[in-house]
Amino acid sequence: DGGITQSPKYLFRKEGQNVTLSCEQNLNHDAMYWYRQDPGQGLRLIYYSQIVNDFQKGDIAEGYSVSREKKESFPLTVTSAQKNPTAFYLCASGRQERNSPLHFGNGTRLTVT
Amino acid sequence: GNSVTQMEGPVTLSEEAFLTINCTYTATGYPSLFWYVQYPGEGLQLLLKATKADDKGSNKGFEATYRKETTSFHLEKGSVQVSDSAVYFCALQTQGGSEKLVFGKGTKLTVNP
């Protein structure tokens, strides 16, 4: 079945460590996205990529980095510069057409202590 | 700028009750409107959409009508079930690809038997 796989589901890190969240899709979508979800704040866009080897900052990119070396993969690194990294992270993909819906993974809950 | 405002939750209903979740938007141009649903521990799924004024989106007993005159896209269901318990997000998309998708903050619905 086609879909988006995020791993791991739960991740724990110590403050000061970088951590990379995995996102893989087999939907043949060109565009991929990373969102952060916090209680009461909805979804906020971190980074997005519309094509391999290219990506753009979203609304809250500071303290995060991404790469897009393959169409299927869009890993997100949460760096030690991110001041408040504990959150639920959602990866999504979609076609490059207006009105085309996003497909989401099941998310990774990151806890940094 | 573009924005989406949803009624604040949480909303708690008994099974078979009528559901309305209000959503209003501010946007330039003619946006497309979406409702996404997030079940516990999962990512978001598209519930329904409407792409122009007076369109009605429907799915799984849920409906929403794109009202340009009131800039609204309220979600309704005539008889909710326990399995409808989830967080519901209203979203809009303006010109361009999905990077222009703007989400509301979400409304948590709990349906009790």
Interface residues (C-beta under 8 A of the other chain):
Chain A: I4 Q6 A31 Y33 G40 Q41 G42 L43 L45 Y48 Q50 Q56 G58 L90 C91 A92 G94 Q96 E97 R98 N99 S100 P101 L102 F104 G105 N106 G107
Chain B: S32 F34 Y36 G41 E42 G43 L44 Q45 L46 K49 T51 F89 Q93 Q95 G96 G97 S98 E99 L101 F103 G104 K105 G106
